[in-house]
Amino acid sequence: MTMHTKYSLAALLCSTMLAAPALAGGHIPADVTLAEDQTFTYRQLDEFSSVDPGVVEDVSGSEMVRDLFEGLMSQDADGNLVPGVATHFEANDDNTVYTFTLRDNAKWSNGDPVTAGDFVYAWQRAASPALASPYQWYIELMSIENGSAVIKGDKPLSDLGVKAINDTTLQVTLSAPLPYFPQMVTHGTTFPVHKATIEAHGSDWTKPGNIVSNGAYVLTEHLPNERSVRERNPMYWDDANTTIDKTVALVINDENVALTRFLAGELDRTEIPAGQFPRLKEEYPGVAISFPRLCNYYYTFNLSDSGPEVFKDVRVRKALALAVDRKIITENVLAGGQPQAYTFTPAAVAEFTPPETEMAKMAQAERDAMAKELLAEAGFGPNNPLQFDMIYNTSDGHKKIAVAMTQMWKQKLGVEATLANMEWKVFLETRGNQDFELARGAWCGDYNEASTFLDLLDSESGYNDGKFVNADVDGLLEQAKLSTDASSLYTQVEQIIAEEMPIIPIYHYAGVYMMDSDVGNWPVGNVEQNWYSKDLYKIAE
């Protein structure tokens, strides 16, 4: 049922990866007649966090960054690595030094050449204590030499293990072998930025009119919480093979309003509201689609010193996790083909099969009975109901799931959970500051390997918002970085998570969209859903 997308690690481990041809015009079939208007319009749930590659931390912002900027490597429609600014790379025998050769015709939107020095500046900036990027930890996760010390301010930026041999040669030195390192440079944090523009405009450098970017598009309009527009960059090295002229992102907070606007022809793509996929699939075959995605949906307990004392008791955490009937959520509330989750890592991750946990093997009635026992052991019952607050970011779908969970807990366990919704940026700040008790979480893989999920529960992770600390988890994840076969180590981490229950896994994502039939080459085979407007095209109707 779930289709896996696997990278060829054998190819990645070769000393040299041969350059692949560019995605010419999005692979437009010979029998396709292109529409005269090549504008792609889609819906965003919230205002994006940023379009600064060194700062962006959300899916919406990352979608824009992949259009505005281009990294060393990109992905094709099936998630395979293809050349970006780099035409190819070489690795030494133990995969601790990677050397990327950059194309000599890559340009910034102002006509300046893109050089290896631009990548050095961008990576040093992302690691710098001064920027304090929310994705600063990604540099450390990449195992770049001296990354940890630079981030902590113990070593200067110049000690970071990345250097420009010349304008078209970038050398990266790692502190440990990392066979999947090339996959990691498709992420926005590793994209180059234009130093002179940042120095000239400071925090305003990403505004239309100021921004200088090296991707297939430039940002021409941005009305916060309303719309943003990116248009073709004539300086882009492969502009001749780009078809979409303009991509428009409209912020529409209500899924049902977005659906109405899609059906009125105002949108080319929107998410299907929770519970409506079966009906829409019948009414709009081929337009209502669902496919696996490399994302999870969970709730995280605040286990920090500021968190409620009651959540320090593993019996309470387990009781709440056991009493959530995931089948009702996935089949009745969502109804979009999402798999139930009993592990943090989705089954769609390449070359990793999540272990079957004890909870997954139980019938829901057994889970409910165990939940009652555990909560009673922890001292809670009819005369002393468990009470706490839980937060989620504003969305009709998130609200339905949260309401369903609180009703399950109330009916089965007598738990009294108080709900609160927040606007996206406020929610991120609140959760990041541990100013919560139980909070919604979701994560889409930054690369196709289990560590992209499990590293979030490392005690030092910048996105360990619940502040879960487990020395065994930290140790296993460190071992995995040095292992040629880390699957068994990842399985052990998942088993610890199942025992300690620092999070409540709810489901793993599916891409559940209304997609206009005139949109060509949408990458349904890419479970990361890293899409690029330059690879799409609009078909004449």
WOMO-V22003 format. One record per backbone hydrogen bond with DSSP energy under -1.0 kcal/mol. NH is the residue of the N-H (numbers start at 1). CO is the residue of the C=O. If there is no record, write none. Layout:
nh=NH co=CO
nh=NH co=CO
This chain:
nh=9 co=7
nh=12 co=8
nh=13 co=9
nh=17 co=89
nh=24 co=22
nh=25 co=241
nh=26 co=23
nh=27 co=24
nh=32 co=29
nh=35 co=538
nh=39 co=37
nh=40 co=246
nh=42 co=248
nh=43 co=269
nh=44 co=250
nh=55 co=52
nh=56 co=52
nh=62 co=58
nh=63 co=59
nh=64 co=60
nh=65 co=61
nh=66 co=62
nh=68 co=64
nh=69 co=65
nh=74 co=82
nh=76 co=80
nh=79 co=76
nh=82 co=74
nh=84 co=72
nh=85 co=71
nh=86 co=72
nh=87 co=101
nh=88 co=101
nh=90 co=99
nh=91 co=15
nh=92 co=97
nh=95 co=92
nh=98 co=172
nh=99 co=90
nh=100 co=170
nh=101 co=88
nh=102 co=168
nh=103 co=85
nh=108 co=112
nh=109 co=213
nh=111 co=108
nh=114 co=106
nh=116 co=167
nh=118 co=115
nh=120 co=116
nh=121 co=117
nh=122 co=118
nh=123 co=119
nh=124 co=120
nh=125 co=121
nh=126 co=122
nh=127 co=123
nh=132 co=128
nh=136 co=133
nh=138 co=135
nh=139 co=136
nh=141 co=137
nh=142 co=138
nh=143 co=140
nh=144 co=139
nh=145 co=173
nh=147 co=144
nh=150 co=146
nh=151 co=147
nh=152 co=148
nh=154 co=149
nh=155 co=149
nh=159 co=156
nh=160 co=157
nh=161 co=145
nh=162 co=160
nh=163 co=171
nh=165 co=169
nh=166 co=169
nh=169 co=166
nh=170 co=100
nh=171 co=163
nh=172 co=98
nh=173 co=161
nh=174 co=96
nh=175 co=143
nh=178 co=95
nh=181 co=178
nh=184 co=181
nh=186 co=183
nh=187 co=184
nh=190 co=187
nh=191 co=188
nh=198 co=194
nh=199 co=195
nh=200 co=196
nh=201 co=197
nh=202 co=198
nh=204 co=201
nh=205 co=202
nh=207 co=204
nh=210 co=207
nh=211 co=207
nh=215 co=68
nh=217 co=67
nh=218 co=231
nh=220 co=229
nh=221 co=229
nh=223 co=227
nh=226 co=223
nh=227 co=223
nh=228 co=249
nh=229 co=221
nh=230 co=247
nh=231 co=218
nh=232 co=245
nh=233 co=216
nh=236 co=233
nh=239 co=236
nh=241 co=238
nh=242 co=239
nh=245 co=38
nh=246 co=38
nh=247 co=230
nh=248 co=40
nh=249 co=228
nh=250 co=42
nh=251 co=226
nh=252 co=44
nh=258 co=254
nh=259 co=255
nh=260 co=256
nh=261 co=257
nh=262 co=258
nh=263 co=259
nh=264 co=260
nh=265 co=262
nh=266 co=261
nh=268 co=41
nh=270 co=514
nh=272 co=512
nh=275 co=334
nh=276 co=273
nh=280 co=276
nh=281 co=277
nh=282 co=278
nh=283 co=279
nh=284 co=280
nh=287 co=284
nh=288 co=284
nh=289 co=513
nh=291 co=511
nh=293 co=509
nh=294 co=527
nh=295 co=293
nh=296 co=443
nh=297 co=507
nh=298 co=441
nh=299 co=504
nh=300 co=439
nh=301 co=502
nh=302 co=437
nh=303 co=301
nh=303 co=466
nh=307 co=304
nh=311 co=308
nh=312 co=309
nh=313 co=310
nh=317 co=313
nh=318 co=314
nh=319 co=315
nh=320 co=316
nh=321 co=317
nh=322 co=318
nh=323 co=319
nh=326 co=324
nh=329 co=325
nh=330 co=326
nh=331 co=327
nh=332 co=328
nh=333 co=328
nh=334 co=329
nh=335 co=330
nh=341 co=506
nh=349 co=346
nh=352 co=349
nh=361 co=357
nh=367 co=363
nh=368 co=364
nh=369 co=365
nh=370 co=366
nh=371 co=367
nh=372 co=368
nh=373 co=369
nh=374 co=370
nh=375 co=371
nh=376 co=372
nh=377 co=373
nh=378 co=374
nh=379 co=376
nh=380 co=375
nh=384 co=381
nh=388 co=416
nh=390 co=418
nh=391 co=438
nh=392 co=420
nh=394 co=422
nh=399 co=395
nh=400 co=396
nh=401 co=397
nh=402 co=398
nh=403 co=399
nh=404 co=400
nh=405 co=401
nh=406 co=402
nh=407 co=403
nh=408 co=404
nh=409 co=405
nh=410 co=406
nh=411 co=407
nh=412 co=408
nh=413 co=409
nh=414 co=410
nh=415 co=409
nh=416 co=386
nh=418 co=388
nh=420 co=390
nh=422 co=392
nh=427 co=423
nh=428 co=424
nh=429 co=425
nh=430 co=426
nh=431 co=427
nh=432 co=428
nh=433 co=429
nh=434 co=431
nh=435 co=430
nh=438 co=389
nh=439 co=300
nh=440 co=391
nh=441 co=298
nh=443 co=296
nh=445 co=294
nh=449 co=447
nh=452 co=449
nh=453 co=450
nh=454 co=450
nh=455 co=451
nh=456 co=453
nh=457 co=454
nh=458 co=455
nh=461 co=458
nh=464 co=461
nh=465 co=463
nh=467 co=464
nh=474 co=470
nh=475 co=471
nh=476 co=472
nh=477 co=473
nh=478 co=474
nh=479 co=475
nh=480 co=476
nh=481 co=477
nh=482 co=479
nh=490 co=486
nh=491 co=487
nh=492 co=488
nh=493 co=489
nh=494 co=490
nh=495 co=491
nh=496 co=492
nh=497 co=493
nh=498 co=494
nh=499 co=495
nh=500 co=496
nh=501 co=497
nh=504 co=299
nh=506 co=297
nh=507 co=297
nh=508 co=339
nh=509 co=295
nh=511 co=291
nh=513 co=289
nh=514 co=270
nh=515 co=287
nh=516 co=268
nh=519 co=516
nh=520 co=537
nh=524 co=522
nh=526 co=523
nh=529 co=526
nh=531 co=529
nh=535 co=532
nh=536 co=533
nh=537 co=520
nh=539 co=518
nh=540 co=33
